[in-house]
């Protein structure tokens, strides 16, 4: 029996996995398949990518970018802004034109460090293998030099800091 185009299937059938994944990507639905190399699965790292790396060098749009991740501004400290997820599991701290950081609870995913290098490499336009696997990483983006760091002690901290004025 051929399914009617006017009635969408409620349960995936055999052979529809590829179509479901493509539709999920198009609609922005979460991917339920296992993660592949290069995929970012850590919510805090996604926030770092979208709010910090994407808004450098000014970081002036970081808090606005963070809203799509559920971050709500908590404090405006003049030169700094702080926002937090409603459940308190991760937060964003921005010091205009100087630093942007995301802190989060400890991730159980052992691939989060590799994901961090991949995200930073993509933003900097360099191969991930060229970045050090521990310690600070120096990158150049949009004509400026930054130090980025992933610290896993006591939780997750993703930081990008401008080297101008250091």
MARMIBA-307567 format. One record per atom (N, C-alpha, C): residue number from 1; residue in one letter; x, z, y. Coordinates in steps of 0.1 Angstrom, whole numbers, m for minus. Example, Ala and Ser with C-alpha at 12.3 -4.5 7.8 and 13.67 -1.06 7.14 Angstrom:
// MARMIBA-307567
+-----+----+-------+-------+-------+
|   i | aa |    px |    pz |    py |
+-----+----+-------+-------+-------+
|   1 |  A |   132 |    78 |   m57 |
|   1 |  A |   123 |    78 |   m45 |
|   1 |  A |   132 |    78 |   m33 |
|   2 |  S |   128 |    71 |   m22 |
|   2 |  S |   137 |    71 |   m11 |
|   2 |  S |   129 |    79 |     0 |
+-----+----+-------+-------+-------+
// end
This chain:
// MARMIBA-307567
+-----+----+-------+-------+-------+
|   i | aa |    px |    pz |    py |
+-----+----+-------+-------+-------+
|   1 |  X |     8 |     0 |   m12 |
|   1 |  X |     0 |     0 |     0 |
|   1 |  X |     9 |     0 |    12 |
|   2 |  X |     6 |    m9 |    22 |
|   2 |  X |    14 |   m10 |    34 |
|   2 |  X |     9 |     0 |    44 |
|   3 |  X |    17 |     8 |    50 |
|   3 |  X |    12 |    18 |    60 |
|   3 |  X |     7 |    11 |    72 |
|   4 |  X |    m3 |    17 |    78 |
|   4 |  X |    m9 |    12 |    90 |
|   4 |  X |     0 |    15 |   102 |
|   5 |  X |     2 |     6 |   111 |
|   5 |  X |    11 |     8 |   123 |
|   5 |  X |     4 |    18 |   132 |
|   6 |  X |    m9 |    20 |   132 |
|   6 |  X |   m15 |    29 |   141 |
|   6 |  X |   m15 |    43 |   136 |
|   7 |  X |   m11 |    46 |   124 |
|   7 |  X |   m10 |    59 |   118 |
|   7 |  X |     4 |    62 |   114 |
|   8 |  X |    11 |    70 |   122 |
|   8 |  X |    25 |    74 |   119 |
|   8 |  X |    25 |    83 |   106 |
|   9 |  X |    35 |    81 |    98 |
|   9 |  X |    37 |    90 |    86 |
|   9 |  X |    40 |   104 |    91 |
|  10 |  X |    34 |   113 |    84 |
|  10 |  X |    37 |   127 |    88 |
|  10 |  X |    48 |   133 |    80 |
|  11 |  X |    52 |   127 |    68 |
|  11 |  X |    63 |   131 |    60 |
|  11 |  X |    72 |   120 |    58 |
|  12 |  X |    86 |   122 |    59 |
|  12 |  X |    95 |   111 |    57 |
|  12 |  X |    94 |   107 |    42 |
|  13 |  X |    95 |    94 |    40 |
|  13 |  X |    95 |    88 |    27 |
|  13 |  X |   109 |    83 |    23 |
|  14 |  X |   111 |    81 |    11 |
|  14 |  X |   124 |    76 |     6 |
|  14 |  X |   127 |    63 |    14 |
|  15 |  X |   139 |    61 |    18 |
|  15 |  X |   143 |    49 |    25 |
|  15 |  X |   141 |    49 |    40 |
|  16 |  X |   136 |    60 |    45 |
|  16 |  X |   133 |    61 |    60 |
|  16 |  X |   143 |    70 |    67 |
|  17 |  X |   153 |    75 |    60 |
|  17 |  X |   163 |    84 |    66 |
|  17 |  X |   170 |    77 |    78 |
|  18 |  X |   175 |    64 |    76 |
|  18 |  X |   182 |    57 |    87 |
|  18 |  X |   173 |    55 |    99 |
|  19 |  X |   160 |    52 |    97 |
|  19 |  X |   151 |    50 |   108 |
|  19 |  X |   148 |    63 |   115 |
|  20 |  X |   147 |    74 |   107 |
|  20 |  X |   144 |    87 |   113 |
|  20 |  X |   156 |    91 |   122 |
|  21 |  X |   168 |    89 |   117 |
|  21 |  X |   180 |    93 |   125 |
|  21 |  X |   181 |    84 |   138 |
|  22 |  X |   179 |    71 |   137 |
|  22 |  X |   179 |    63 |   148 |
|  22 |  X |   168 |    67 |   158 |
|  23 |  X |   156 |    69 |   154 |
|  23 |  X |   145 |    74 |   162 |
|  23 |  X |   149 |    87 |   169 |
|  24 |  X |   155 |    96 |   161 |
|  24 |  X |   159 |   109 |   166 |
|  24 |  X |   169 |   108 |   177 |
|  25 |  X |   179 |    99 |   176 |
|  25 |  X |   189 |    97 |   186 |
|  25 |  X |   182 |    91 |   199 |
|  26 |  X |   173 |    82 |   197 |
|  26 |  X |   166 |    75 |   208 |
|  26 |  X |   158 |    85 |   216 |
|  27 |  X |   151 |    94 |   208 |
|  27 |  X |   142 |   103 |   215 |
|  27 |  X |   149 |   116 |   218 |
|  28 |  X |   161 |   118 |   215 |
|  28 |  X |   169 |   130 |   218 |
|  28 |  X |   165 |   142 |   209 |
|  29 |  X |   160 |   139 |   197 |
|  29 |  X |   156 |   149 |   188 |
|  29 |  X |   168 |   155 |   181 |
|  30 |  X |   168 |   167 |   176 |
|  30 |  X |   180 |   172 |   170 |
|  30 |  X |   183 |   165 |   157 |
|  31 |  X |   196 |   163 |   154 |
|  31 |  X |   200 |   156 |   142 |
|  31 |  X |   200 |   166 |   130 |
|  32 |  X |   192 |   163 |   120 |
|  32 |  X |   191 |   173 |   109 |
|  32 |  X |   201 |   169 |    98 |
|  33 |  X |   208 |   158 |    99 |
|  33 |  X |   218 |   155 |    89 |
|  33 |  X |   231 |   163 |    91 |
|  34 |  X |   239 |   164 |    81 |
|  34 |  X |   252 |   172 |    83 |
|  34 |  X |   260 |   166 |    94 |
|  35 |  X |   268 |   174 |   101 |
|  35 |  X |   276 |   169 |   112 |
|  35 |  X |   288 |   162 |   107 |
|  36 |  X |   292 |   152 |   115 |
|  36 |  X |   303 |   143 |   112 |
|  36 |  X |   314 |   146 |   121 |
|  37 |  X |   326 |   141 |   118 |
|  37 |  X |   337 |   143 |   127 |
|  37 |  X |   334 |   138 |   141 |
|  38 |  X |   337 |   145 |   151 |
|  38 |  X |   334 |   141 |   165 |
|  38 |  X |   321 |   146 |   170 |
|  39 |  X |   312 |   151 |   161 |
|  39 |  X |   299 |   156 |   166 |
|  39 |  X |   301 |   169 |   172 |
|  40 |  X |   294 |   172 |   183 |
|  40 |  X |   294 |   185 |   189 |
|  40 |  X |   282 |   193 |   185 |
|  41 |  X |   284 |   204 |   178 |
|  41 |  X |   273 |   212 |   173 |
|  41 |  X |   271 |   225 |   180 |
|  42 |  X |   281 |   230 |   187 |
|  42 |  X |   282 |   243 |   193 |
|  42 |  X |   274 |   242 |   207 |
|  43 |  X |   264 |   249 |   209 |
|  43 |  X |   256 |   249 |   221 |
|  43 |  X |   264 |   252 |   234 |
|  44 |  X |   273 |   262 |   233 |
|  44 |  X |   281 |   265 |   244 |
|  44 |  X |   291 |   254 |   248 |
|  45 |  X |   296 |   248 |   238 |
|  45 |  X |   306 |   236 |   240 |
|  45 |  X |   298 |   225 |   246 |
|  46 |  X |   286 |   222 |   242 |
|  46 |  X |   277 |   212 |   248 |
|  46 |  X |   275 |   215 |   263 |
|  47 |  X |   273 |   228 |   266 |
|  47 |  X |   271 |   232 |   280 |
|  47 |  X |   284 |   230 |   288 |
|  48 |  X |   296 |   233 |   282 |
|  48 |  X |   309 |   231 |   288 |
|  48 |  X |   311 |   216 |   291 |
|  49 |  X |   308 |   208 |   282 |
|  49 |  X |   309 |   193 |   283 |
|  49 |  X |   300 |   188 |   295 |
|  50 |  X |   287 |   192 |   295 |
|  50 |  X |   278 |   187 |   304 |
|  50 |  X |   278 |   193 |   318 |
|  51 |  X |   282 |   206 |   319 |
|  51 |  X |   282 |   212 |   332 |
|  51 |  X |   296 |   213 |   338 |
|  52 |  X |   306 |   216 |   330 |
|  52 |  X |   319 |   217 |   335 |
|  52 |  X |   327 |   204 |   336 |
|  53 |  X |   329 |   198 |   324 |
|  53 |  X |   337 |   186 |   324 |
|  53 |  X |   330 |   174 |   332 |
|  54 |  X |   317 |   173 |   331 |
|  54 |  X |   310 |   162 |   337 |
|  54 |  X |   309 |   163 |   352 |
|  55 |  X |   311 |   176 |   358 |
|  55 |  X |   309 |   177 |   372 |
|  55 |  X |   322 |   180 |   379 |
|  56 |  X |   334 |   180 |   372 |
|  56 |  X |   347 |   182 |   378 |
|  56 |  X |   349 |   170 |   387 |
|  57 |  X |   355 |   171 |   399 |
|  57 |  X |   363 |   182 |   403 |
|  57 |  X |   356 |   192 |   411 |
|  58 |  X |   345 |   189 |   417 |
|  58 |  X |   338 |   199 |   426 |
|  58 |  X |   331 |   210 |   419 |
|  59 |  X |   325 |   207 |   407 |
|  59 |  X |   317 |   216 |   399 |
|  59 |  X |   304 |   220 |   407 |
|  60 |  X |   301 |   212 |   418 |
|  60 |  X |   290 |   215 |   426 |
|  60 |  X |   276 |   213 |   419 |
|  61 |  X |   276 |   205 |   409 |
|  61 |  X |   264 |   202 |   402 |
|  61 |  X |   263 |   209 |   388 |
|  62 |  X |   273 |   217 |   386 |
|  62 |  X |   273 |   224 |   373 |
|  62 |  X |   261 |   232 |   369 |
|  63 |  X |   256 |   240 |   379 |
|  63 |  X |   244 |   248 |   376 |
|  63 |  X |   232 |   240 |   374 |
|  64 |  X |   231 |   229 |   381 |
|  64 |  X |   219 |   220 |   379 |
|  64 |  X |   220 |   213 |   366 |
|  65 |  X |   232 |   209 |   362 |
|  65 |  X |   234 |   203 |   348 |
|  65 |  X |   231 |   213 |   337 |
|  66 |  X |   234 |   226 |   340 |
|  66 |  X |   232 |   236 |   330 |
|  66 |  X |   217 |   239 |   327 |
|  67 |  X |   209 |   236 |   336 |
|  67 |  X |   194 |   239 |   335 |
|  67 |  X |   189 |   232 |   322 |
|  68 |  X |   194 |   220 |   319 |
|  68 |  X |   188 |   214 |   307 |
|  68 |  X |   193 |   221 |   294 |
|  69 |  X |   202 |   230 |   295 |
|  69 |  X |   206 |   238 |   284 |
|  69 |  X |   200 |   252 |   284 |
|  70 |  X |   190 |   254 |   293 |
|  70 |  X |   183 |   266 |   294 |
|  70 |  X |   189 |   277 |   302 |
|  71 |  X |   200 |   273 |   309 |
|  71 |  X |   207 |   283 |   318 |
|  71 |  X |   199 |   285 |   331 |
|  72 |  X |   197 |   298 |   334 |
|  72 |  X |   190 |   302 |   346 |
|  72 |  X |   200 |   309 |   355 |
|  73 |  X |   201 |   305 |   368 |
|  73 |  X |   210 |   311 |   377 |
|  73 |  X |   206 |   326 |   378 |
|  74 |  X |   216 |   335 |   377 |
|  74 |  X |   215 |   349 |   378 |
|  74 |  X |   220 |   355 |   391 |
|  75 |  X |   232 |   350 |   395 |
|  75 |  X |   238 |   356 |   407 |
|  75 |  X |   245 |   345 |   415 |
|  76 |  X |   244 |   346 |   428 |
|  76 |  X |   251 |   337 |   437 |
|  76 |  X |   261 |   347 |   444 |
|  77 |  X |   273 |   346 |   441 |
|  77 |  X |   283 |   355 |   447 |
|  77 |  X |   291 |   348 |   458 |
|  78 |  X |   285 |   339 |   465 |
|  78 |  X |   291 |   331 |   476 |
|  78 |  X |   300 |   320 |   470 |
|  79 |  X |   312 |   323 |   467 |
|  79 |  X |   321 |   313 |   462 |
|  79 |  X |   319 |   311 |   447 |
|  80 |  X |   311 |   319 |   440 |
|  80 |  X |   309 |   318 |   426 |
|  80 |  X |   294 |   319 |   423 |
|  81 |  X |   291 |   312 |   412 |
|  81 |  X |   277 |   312 |   406 |
|  81 |  X |   278 |   316 |   392 |
|  82 |  X |   268 |   324 |   388 |
|  82 |  X |   267 |   328 |   374 |
|  82 |  X |   253 |   326 |   369 |
|  83 |  X |   252 |   320 |   357 |
|  83 |  X |   239 |   317 |   350 |
|  83 |  X |   240 |   321 |   336 |
|  84 |  X |   229 |   324 |   330 |
|  84 |  X |   228 |   328 |   316 |
|  84 |  X |   216 |   322 |   309 |
|  85 |  X |   218 |   320 |   296 |
|  85 |  X |   207 |   315 |   287 |
|  85 |  X |   197 |   327 |   286 |
|  86 |  X |   185 |   324 |   285 |
|  86 |  X |   174 |   335 |   284 |
|  86 |  X |   177 |   345 |   273 |
|  87 |  X |   183 |   341 |   262 |
|  87 |  X |   186 |   350 |   251 |
|  87 |  X |   199 |   357 |   252 |
|  88 |  X |   207 |   354 |   263 |
|  88 |  X |   220 |   360 |   266 |
|  88 |  X |   231 |   356 |   257 |
|  89 |  X |   229 |   345 |   249 |
|  89 |  X |   239 |   341 |   239 |
|  89 |  X |   251 |   333 |   246 |
|  90 |  X |   249 |   328 |   257 |
|  90 |  X |   260 |   321 |   264 |
|  90 |  X |   257 |   321 |   279 |
|  91 |  X |   268 |   319 |   287 |
|  91 |  X |   266 |   319 |   301 |
|  91 |  X |   276 |   309 |   308 |
|  92 |  X |   273 |   306 |   320 |
|  92 |  X |   281 |   297 |   328 |
|  92 |  X |   286 |   304 |   341 |
|  93 |  X |   299 |   303 |   344 |
|  93 |  X |   304 |   309 |   356 |
|  93 |  X |   312 |   297 |   363 |
|  94 |  X |   309 |   296 |   376 |
|  94 |  X |   314 |   285 |   384 |
|  94 |  X |   320 |   290 |   397 |
|  95 |  X |   333 |   287 |   399 |
|  95 |  X |   339 |   290 |   412 |
|  95 |  X |   342 |   276 |   418 |
|  96 |  X |   334 |   273 |   428 |
|  96 |  X |   335 |   259 |   434 |
|  96 |  X |   348 |   254 |   436 |
|  97 |  X |   350 |   241 |   431 |
|  97 |  X |   362 |   233 |   432 |
|  97 |  X |   375 |   240 |   426 |
|  98 |  X |   373 |   251 |   419 |
|  98 |  X |   384 |   257 |   413 |
|  98 |  X |   383 |   259 |   398 |
|  99 |  X |   372 |   264 |   393 |
|  99 |  X |   370 |   267 |   379 |
|  99 |  X |   356 |   267 |   374 |
| 100 |  X |   354 |   263 |   362 |
| 100 |  X |   341 |   263 |   355 |
| 100 |  X |   344 |   269 |   341 |
| 101 |  X |   336 |   278 |   337 |
| 101 |  X |   338 |   285 |   324 |
| 101 |  X |   324 |   287 |   317 |
| 102 |  X |   325 |   286 |   304 |
| 102 |  X |   313 |   289 |   296 |
| 102 |  X |   318 |   300 |   286 |
| 103 |  X |   311 |   311 |   285 |
| 103 |  X |   314 |   321 |   275 |
| 103 |  X |   302 |   323 |   266 |
| 104 |  X |   305 |   326 |   253 |
| 104 |  X |   294 |   327 |   243 |
| 104 |  X |   298 |   337 |   232 |
| 105 |  X |   288 |   340 |   224 |
| 105 |  X |   290 |   348 |   212 |
| 105 |  X |   300 |   340 |   203 |
| 106 |  X |   306 |   347 |   194 |
| 106 |  X |   315 |   341 |   185 |
| 106 |  X |   308 |   330 |   176 |
| 107 |  X |   313 |   318 |   175 |
| 107 |  X |   307 |   308 |   167 |
| 107 |  X |   312 |   310 |   152 |
| 108 |  X |   303 |   308 |   143 |
| 108 |  X |   306 |   308 |   129 |
| 108 |  X |   312 |   295 |   124 |
| 109 |  X |   311 |   285 |   132 |
| 109 |  X |   316 |   271 |   128 |
| 109 |  X |   331 |   270 |   129 |
| 110 |  X |   338 |   268 |   118 |
| 110 |  X |   352 |   267 |   119 |
| 110 |  X |   357 |   255 |   126 |
| 111 |  X |   348 |   245 |   128 |
| 111 |  X |   352 |   232 |   134 |
| 111 |  X |   351 |   233 |   149 |
| 112 |  X |   347 |   244 |   155 |
| 112 |  X |   345 |   244 |   170 |
| 112 |  X |   358 |   242 |   177 |
| 113 |  X |   369 |   246 |   173 |
| 113 |  X |   382 |   243 |   180 |
| 113 |  X |   385 |   228 |   180 |
| 114 |  X |   382 |   221 |   169 |
| 114 |  X |   384 |   207 |   168 |
| 114 |  X |   374 |   200 |   177 |
| 115 |  X |   362 |   205 |   177 |
| 115 |  X |   352 |   199 |   186 |
| 115 |  X |   356 |   200 |   201 |
| 116 |  X |   362 |   212 |   204 |
| 116 |  X |   366 |   214 |   218 |
| 116 |  X |   377 |   203 |   222 |
| 117 |  X |   387 |   201 |   213 |
| 117 |  X |   397 |   191 |   216 |
| 117 |  X |   391 |   177 |   217 |
| 118 |  X |   381 |   174 |   209 |
| 118 |  X |   375 |   161 |   210 |
| 118 |  X |   367 |   159 |   223 |
| 119 |  X |   360 |   169 |   227 |
| 119 |  X |   353 |   169 |   240 |
| 119 |  X |   362 |   167 |   252 |
| 120 |  X |   373 |   175 |   252 |
| 120 |  X |   383 |   174 |   263 |
| 120 |  X |   389 |   161 |   263 |
| 121 |  X |   393 |   156 |   251 |
| 121 |  X |   400 |   143 |   250 |
| 121 |  X |   391 |   132 |   255 |
| 122 |  X |   378 |   132 |   251 |
| 122 |  X |   369 |   122 |   256 |
| 122 |  X |   368 |   122 |   271 |
| 123 |  X |   367 |   134 |   277 |
| 123 |  X |   366 |   135 |   291 |
| 123 |  X |   378 |   130 |   298 |
| 124 |  X |   390 |   133 |   292 |
| 124 |  X |   403 |   129 |   298 |
| 124 |  X |   407 |   114 |   295 |
| 125 |  X |   400 |   108 |   285 |
| 125 |  X |   403 |    95 |   281 |
| 125 |  X |   416 |    94 |   273 |
| 126 |  X |   418 |   104 |   265 |
| 126 |  X |   430 |   104 |   257 |
| 126 |  X |   427 |   107 |   242 |
| 127 |  X |   435 |   103 |   233 |
| 127 |  X |   432 |   107 |   219 |
| 127 |  X |   433 |   122 |   216 |
| 128 |  X |   423 |   127 |   208 |
| 128 |  X |   423 |   141 |   206 |
| 128 |  X |   436 |   146 |   199 |
| 129 |  X |   442 |   138 |   191 |
| 129 |  X |   454 |   141 |   184 |
| 129 |  X |   466 |   144 |   194 |
| 130 |  X |   464 |   139 |   206 |
| 130 |  X |   475 |   141 |   216 |
| 130 |  X |   474 |   155 |   223 |
| 131 |  X |   464 |   162 |   220 |
| 131 |  X |   462 |   175 |   227 |
| 131 |  X |   466 |   186 |   217 |
| 132 |  X |   473 |   196 |   223 |
| 132 |  X |   477 |   208 |   215 |
| 132 |  X |   465 |   215 |   209 |
| 133 |  X |   468 |   221 |   197 |
| 133 |  X |   457 |   227 |   190 |
| 133 |  X |   456 |   242 |   194 |
| 134 |  X |   466 |   247 |   201 |
| 134 |  X |   465 |   261 |   206 |
| 134 |  X |   471 |   262 |   220 |
| 135 |  X |   466 |   272 |   227 |
| 135 |  X |   471 |   274 |   240 |
| 135 |  X |   464 |   265 |   250 |
| 136 |  X |   468 |   266 |   263 |
| 136 |  X |   463 |   258 |   274 |
| 136 |  X |   466 |   243 |   272 |
| 137 |  X |   457 |   235 |   277 |
| 137 |  X |   459 |   220 |   276 |
| 137 |  X |   459 |   215 |   290 |
| 138 |  X |   469 |   207 |   294 |
| 138 |  X |   468 |   201 |   307 |
| 138 |  X |   463 |   187 |   306 |
| 139 |  X |   453 |   183 |   314 |
| 139 |  X |   448 |   170 |   314 |
| 139 |  X |   446 |   165 |   329 |
| 140 |  X |   445 |   152 |   330 |
| 140 |  X |   442 |   146 |   343 |
| 140 |  X |   428 |   138 |   341 |
| 141 |  X |   419 |   142 |   350 |
| 141 |  X |   406 |   135 |   351 |
| 141 |  X |   403 |   132 |   366 |
| 142 |  X |   398 |   120 |   368 |
| 142 |  X |   393 |   117 |   381 |
| 142 |  X |   404 |   119 |   392 |
| 143 |  X |   416 |   117 |   388 |
| 143 |  X |   427 |   118 |   397 |
| 143 |  X |   432 |   132 |   400 |
| 144 |  X |   427 |   142 |   393 |
| 144 |  X |   431 |   156 |   395 |
| 144 |  X |   436 |   162 |   382 |
| 145 |  X |   445 |   171 |   383 |
| 145 |  X |   451 |   178 |   371 |
| 145 |  X |   444 |   191 |   369 |
| 146 |  X |   441 |   194 |   356 |
| 146 |  X |   434 |   206 |   352 |
| 146 |  X |   441 |   212 |   340 |
| 147 |  X |   438 |   225 |   339 |
| 147 |  X |   442 |   232 |   327 |
| 147 |  X |   429 |   236 |   320 |
| 148 |  X |   428 |   233 |   307 |
| 148 |  X |   416 |   236 |   300 |
| 148 |  X |   420 |   246 |   288 |
| 149 |  X |   411 |   254 |   285 |
| 149 |  X |   415 |   264 |   274 |
| 149 |  X |   403 |   268 |   266 |
| 150 |  X |   405 |   270 |   253 |
| 150 |  X |   395 |   275 |   245 |
| 150 |  X |   400 |   288 |   239 |
| 151 |  X |   394 |   299 |   242 |
| 151 |  X |   398 |   312 |   237 |
| 151 |  X |   387 |   318 |   228 |
| 152 |  X |   391 |   322 |   215 |
| 152 |  X |   382 |   326 |   205 |
| 152 |  X |   382 |   341 |   203 |
| 153 |  X |   390 |   348 |   211 |
| 153 |  X |   391 |   363 |   209 |
| 153 |  X |   379 |   370 |   214 |
| 154 |  X |   371 |   376 |   205 |
| 154 |  X |   359 |   384 |   209 |
| 154 |  X |   347 |   375 |   212 |
| 155 |  X |   348 |   362 |   210 |
| 155 |  X |   337 |   353 |   213 |
| 155 |  X |   343 |   339 |   216 |
| 156 |  X |   336 |   331 |   223 |
| 156 |  X |   341 |   318 |   226 |
| 156 |  X |   341 |   317 |   242 |
| 157 |  X |   352 |   312 |   247 |
| 157 |  X |   354 |   310 |   261 |
| 157 |  X |   360 |   296 |   263 |
| 158 |  X |   353 |   287 |   270 |
| 158 |  X |   357 |   274 |   273 |
| 158 |  X |   359 |   273 |   288 |
| 159 |  X |   371 |   270 |   292 |
| 159 |  X |   375 |   271 |   307 |
| 159 |  X |   382 |   258 |   311 |
| 160 |  X |   378 |   253 |   323 |
| 160 |  X |   386 |   243 |   330 |
| 160 |  X |   389 |   248 |   344 |
| 161 |  X |   401 |   247 |   348 |
| 161 |  X |   406 |   252 |   360 |
| 161 |  X |   415 |   241 |   367 |
| 162 |  X |   412 |   239 |   380 |
| 162 |  X |   420 |   230 |   388 |
| 162 |  X |   434 |   235 |   390 |
| 163 |  X |   444 |   227 |   389 |
| 163 |  X |   458 |   232 |   392 |
| 163 |  X |   461 |   232 |   407 |
| 164 |  X |   452 |   225 |   415 |
| 164 |  X |   454 |   225 |   429 |
| 164 |  X |   453 |   239 |   435 |
| 165 |  X |   463 |   243 |   442 |
| 165 |  X |   463 |   257 |   448 |
| 165 |  X |   468 |   268 |   438 |
| 166 |  X |   472 |   264 |   426 |
| 166 |  X |   477 |   275 |   417 |
| 166 |  X |   491 |   279 |   421 |
+-----+----+-------+-------+-------+
// end
